[in-house]
Amino acid sequence: MSCSLIFMMLLSCLLLPSARAGRSVLPEEDDMALERALKMLNKPYVKSIKDKYGVVFDCVDMYKQPALDHPLLKNHKLQVCPDGTVLIRRTLKQDLVKARASLPRFRQEKDHSETPGQHFAQLLINSEEGSKFQAAGAVLEVDAISVPAGQVSSAQILLVDDTSSRRSIIQSGWSADPLHEIDSQTRFFTSWTADDHKTTGCLNMLCPGFVLVNQNASPGIALSTGTAGISISKDGQTGNWQVFLNQQIVGYFPKEIINGMSGAAEVQMGGITYSPPGQKSPPMGSGVAPVPGQNTLASKFTQVGVQGAKIGKYWVTKDVSDPAIYNVVMTSGPQGDSFQYGGPGGV
């Protein structure tokens, strides 16, 4: 069974209610599929490290990392990579079960078919027809916020290529994500899809795809409060899309897994939250909403930049009418183009 078929089965499996103790259990065949996937993702390691939050990372030979098991990367050559190991968060069975709740973290401008429970406060940058962005980046304020169980609050940069029938999306940023995590600690994340989240892609390293080349940084690591420089850019020689954290390359999305993505027609930056139906939405950013013309404690994106395309449209958008809940405001100053975003939530 191929990697892609296993993961399609994993993400579509249903939890069945147990007759005892009110718990959920997996059918035997799905449990076996989970075990096969865990074996595929958790490679033999040289040593393991546990962070202060109890999350385990394994030091894996970079030439044996799970990304290279992707069927489309059978003959892939690692991009500018030294010998040694890469730091990969160990995948647990509960991580794969929770992956069924993964959500598309982007604003669907084409058909406005938003995911129920999601809210946005973003800067959107569109290229002129016929030109595409080759890079986007900013310095993100990293906030420590309390997010209730089963919810998500994130800040990210996305590059969206919807010029074909299969929408490719790559992104990186930080999230407080107790929907998928054991707590609301702020962590670095990556995500990708090659078909609008229908059958491909995942968060972080929960499926083969994102290739690690950094020996110290990896999707899933905890971030300290302060700032984080995050950028995504296309490598001119290989065509792969590199992800940088604080000016150091973490890894890349190979062009093979994202339809040979030549560029992005749109860049999205800002905050996204999710809460299940019937629950109030969580805080976004610092939990403070920006106010036009005022210097508030709202979170910021500074040094905002894009490259490689002519900009046709450049605007901010939010999907909550009350600016006290979530808002986004463009600012200017010595740090170049910037904006404030966020709010306390409560919708």
N, C-alpha and C positions, 0 to 999 in steps of 0.2 A: 504494500500500500504506500503511495507516495506521501511526502510531507504535506502537500496541499490538501489531499483528501482527508488525512487524519485531522487536520485542523478545522476543516469544514465540518467534520463530524463532531469535533469537540465543541465548537461554538454554537452548534445547533442542538446539542443534546438537552433533554428536558430533565429537570429535577422532579422526582416523584415523591409524594408525601409518605413518610413512614407511618406504619400503624402504631408504632411505639414511640413514646417520648416526644411526639410532635416534631420530629426532626426530618430533614430531607436526606434522601439517599440516592445514589446513582444506580441505574440498571447495570447488571454485571458487564454487559458488552461495552457500555460507555466507560465504566471504570477501567476496563482493560485498555481501552483507547487512551484514556488519560495516562495510564502507566507507560504505554508505549511512547507517548509524547514527552513525558517527563524524562525518559531515558534518552530521547533524542535531544532535548534541550539542555539537560544537565550533563555536560561532558566531563570526562576525567580531569581532575585538577591537580595542580602542584601543591597548593595550599589554599585554605579558606580563611576569610576574615569576617568577623561579626561586628557591625557598627553598634553604636551606643543605643540604638533603637531595637536591636535584636535581629536585624536583617543580615543575612549571610550572603557574602560575595565570594565567588570562586575564582582563583587565578588559573585561567585555561590557556593552553597553547593557542596562540592567535591563529595558527593555521588549521586548528581543529575546532574552531568556534562554530556554533550551530547555524549561523547565517550561511555558511558555505554548504549546508545540506539542502538549501533551496534548489529545486529542480532547475531553475533558470541560471543558477550560479555554478553549475557542474564544472565548467572550465574557467571559472573566474580567477583572475590573478589579483592578489591583494595590492591595494593602492599605497605606494610609498610607505612601507611598513617595516620596522625593525624586527629582529628576532626577539622572542620572549613571550610573555603572557599578557592577556587582557583580563580586566576585571569584569566578571559577569555575575549579575545577581542570580542567586540560585532560585529556580522556579519550583514552587510547591503545588501540590494538587489543588489546594484552595485557590491559588492564583489562576489556574486554568478554568476552574468553575466560575470564578468571579469575572473572567474575561468575557463570558456571555453577556455581561452588562456593559460592555464597552460601547461608548457613544461617539458618533462623529463630532469632533470638536472643531467645527467651522460653521460659518454662516452661509447658508445655501441661497445665494442671491438669485440664481436663475429661476427657481420654481417656488421659492419662499416656503418650502415644505419643512419647516423647522421641527426639530425633535421636541415633543411635549416635555415641559419641565426645564428646558434650556433657556438661558438668557444671555445676551451679548451686550458689550459696550466696547466698540472697536473703531480703529482707523482702517479704512478700506482704500487700497490703491489699485487702480485699474490701468493697464497699459493701453496704448492706442492699438487699434486693430492692425495686425500684421507684425507687431513687435512684442517681445516677451522679456520678463525680468529674469536675470541670471543670478541675482543675489539679493538678500534682504537681511537686515540686522538692526539691533538696538541694544541699549543698556536697560535692563528691566529691574525695577525695584522688587526685591524679594521680601515678601511679608510672611509673618507668622500669624495665622488666623485659625480660629476654632471653627471647624466645619462638622456639622452633625453626621452621625453614621448614615451611610447610604447615599451621601451627597458628594458633589465635586465642585471645587472652585479652582480655576486655573488662569494662567497668563501665558500667552504664546505668540509665536510668529508662524504663519502658514504661507506656503506657496501653493497656489491652486492652478492646475492646467486643465481647463474644461473645453479645450478647443477640439477635442475628439469626443466620440460617443462614450468613452471610458474615462471618467474624471480621475486624474491622479492628484494626490494631495500629500505633501510632506510637511512636517511641523516639528517644532521643539519649543520648550519653555519650562515652566514650573507648575506644579499642581499640589493642592492639598486635597487628597482623594480617598477618603474613608469608604467610598463605594468599592474600591479595589484593594485598599490597603488596610492595615490593622489600626491606623491612627490618622490624624490629620497633619502629620509632619510635612513640611514643604519639601518636595523632591523634584529633581530634574527629570524631564521625560522627553521621549521622542515618539512619533507615530507616523504611519504611512498607510496608503491604500492606492491601488492601481485601478479600482473600478467602483469608486464612490462608496466604499465600505460594504459592498454586496458580498464578495467572497474572499477578498484579499486584504492583507494588512493587519496591523495590531499595534498595541501600545508596547513601547520598550522592546524587550527581548522575548516576548511571549509567543513569537513565531519566527522562523528563519527569515532574514531579510536585511536588517540593519547590521552593517559590518563595523566592528570595533577595531580601532587602531591605537587607542590610548591605553597606557598601562595603569593609569590612576583614576580616570574619570569614566563613568558609565551611566546609562539610563537607570534611574532608580536610586541614585545616590542622594543623600540628604543635603540640602543647601542651607547655609547660614543666612540669617536676615542681613540685609544690606543691598547689594546690587549684583547682577550677573550679566555679563555681556554675552548675548546669544546671536548667532548668525548662521544662515544657511546659504551656501553658494555652490554653483556648478563649477567643477574642475574642467578647465578648458581642454585638457589633454585626454582625460578618460571619459568625460561626460557624466561622471558620478556626482551626486549631490552631497557635499560635505557639511557636517554640523560642527560648529565651534562653540565652546564654552570658555568664556574669559580668554579669548584669542588662541586657545589651544584646540586642535582638532580632536574630537571625541571619536568620530567614525563617519560613515557615509551610507547613503542609500544608493546602491548600484543602479545604473540606468536600466539594467535588464529587468528589474522587478517593477519598475514604474513606467513601463511602456516606452522606454527610451526618451523620457520627458526632456524636451529640448529647451523648455523655459516655462515660466508661469505667467498666465494672463492676468492674474490678480494676486495681490499680497494682502493678508489680513493680519492685524496686530491688535492685541488687547485682551480683555477678560471674557471668560465664559464660565457660567455656573450651571449646575444641574441639581434638581431636587425631584424626587418621585411625585407623581400626581397626588394632590391633597396635602403636601407639605410645603411650608414656607421656604423660599429660596435662601441659600447661605450668603454670607458676606463675600464680596468680590474685592480683590486687591487688599488694601489695608482696612477695608470696611467703612471707609469715609468716601462720600460722593464728592466729586469736584464741582465747583461753582464758577461759572464764567466771570472773569475779572477779579477773582479772589484767590489768595494763596492758602489753600486748605492742606490737610494732611493726607489727601488722596494719593494713591500710588501713581508712579510715573513710568513712561517709556521715554528715554532721552536718546540723543544721537541716532535718531531714526534715519535709516538710509536704505535706498534700493538702487540697483544698478542693472544696466543692460536693456532698458526699454524706454520708449517715450511714454510719459505719463499722460493718460487721457482724462483721468478723473481721480480726485484725491479728496475724500470726505470722511466724516465720522458718523457713526450710526449706533443706535441702541434700540432695543425692542421693548423697553418699559417706558411708559409715558410719564411716570412720576420721576423727576430728576433727583429726588431725595433717596430713591431706592438704588438705581444704577445710573451713572451718567458718564459722558466722555467729553473732554474739552481740549482743544488744541491750544498749545502754549508756544512761546518762543523765548530765546535767551541765549546765553553764551554756549550752551550745550547743543545748539542746533535745533532742528525740528524735534518737537516733543509733544506729548499729550499726557493728560491726567485721566484716570478712569476709575471706576469702581463704585462701591456703595455698600450699605449695610444689608441689602436684600430684604426679604420679607414678603415677596409677592406670593 
